[in-house]
Amino acid sequence: MEPALVNTIEKGAPVLVCVNGVFGTRMCDIVGRCGGILKRIDAEWGEPVDAEFVRRTLEDFPARIVAIVHTETSTGVLQPLE
């Protein structure tokens, strides 16, 4: 996860991170270390992130990167990615 983000995020790049467990939180930390502009969407831990909310957020925050954990092992959530 870290090499993928570090090699993708440029300083000042807008990054949307969806958080519903430990690994989403870690991605937020990585964005900060890379100098990206973080927009964080939080879901209740143990629940998937609402796809419609992500779409609406992207209308106001045109992120260059959207990061989401498909299988958040810390909470056991499988994020539907359709």
C-alpha positions, 0 to 999 in steps of 0.5 A, a space after each residue: 500500500 505505501 509504495 503504491 501511494 508514495 509513487 503516485 502522490 505528488 506534493 499538492 495533489 488532491 487525494 480522497 481517502 475513504 476510511 472505515 478501518 485501520 488501513 484507511 487511516 494509514 493511507 491518510 497518514 501517507 498522504 500527509 507525509 507525501 504533501 498531498 491535499 487530503 480529503 477524508 471520507 469516514 464511514 462507521 468502522 465495520 461498515 462500507 463507505 457509501 458510494 453515492 457520498 463518494 460521488 457527491 464529494 468528488 463533484 466538489 473535490 476533484 481528486 487526482 487519486 481516490 484511495 479505498 481499501 477493498 477488504 479492510 481486514 481490521 474490521 472485516 469489511 468487504 467494500 463493494 467497488 462497483 
